[in-house]
Amino acid sequence: MADWNPELYARYADERLRPVVDLLARVPLAKAARILDVGCGAGASTAPLVEHFAGAEVLGIDTSPAMIAKARQTVPGARFEIADGASFTSDARFALVFSNATLQWIPDHPRLLPHLMGLLAPGGVLAVQMPDTLDEPSHVLMREVAAEPLFAAALAGAEGARTRLLSFEATWDALAPTASTIEQWRTTYVHAFDGVGRIVEMLRSTGLKTFLDPLDEADRAAFLARYQARLAAAYPATADGRVLFRFPRRFFVAVRA
């Protein structure tokens, strides 16, 4: 998959910031000496951590060189490294491991979640938010268009780029052996847009990316045209012409025993 585009991702910064704020509000820590932001991207989740935990040593990690370069420019109060959350290790332990809209791209959560818990000091907190959108019309339609004869060969396997989230029970089972408390919830954010084209634009930097990257320019345009036409049927306009884009997200906060 091609590298991520920080500028495209940032166009919907307000919509993407709301779950960061909501997750941070549930972190049961008054202060934290060391913080790890897993999948920090261009630093949109890191900046609130730096502001909220004054004086903390904050490290952001991401697999995208472009995102890390942008984060270093925009969040001077933190340190950033190119690293994968699935394999990241550290001799020192963290008071908070925070991850916003990242773990859905990493497979094998029954192994991943205990690994992240293992990065915490006793009493430390693992706080995670992940889009839970694979069964939403926006994402079902991606897969349906990808299966059409024009795209099927080029996009074989593209559907598997995202990890299907564990159930609440399976998430509990993965965290419980090393956790003293676990809180889980699911929130559906409703974004009011001025047309389905805005849904396409928002998703081009995330969910649509795995379907668009393998296509040449002509096929990419054809894919987007067919996808947007299907979206128009799935997301009817309100009386005032707005389109309401439902975007569910899963959260959990676990405290290490």
Disulfide bonds with the S-S distance in Angstrom:
none
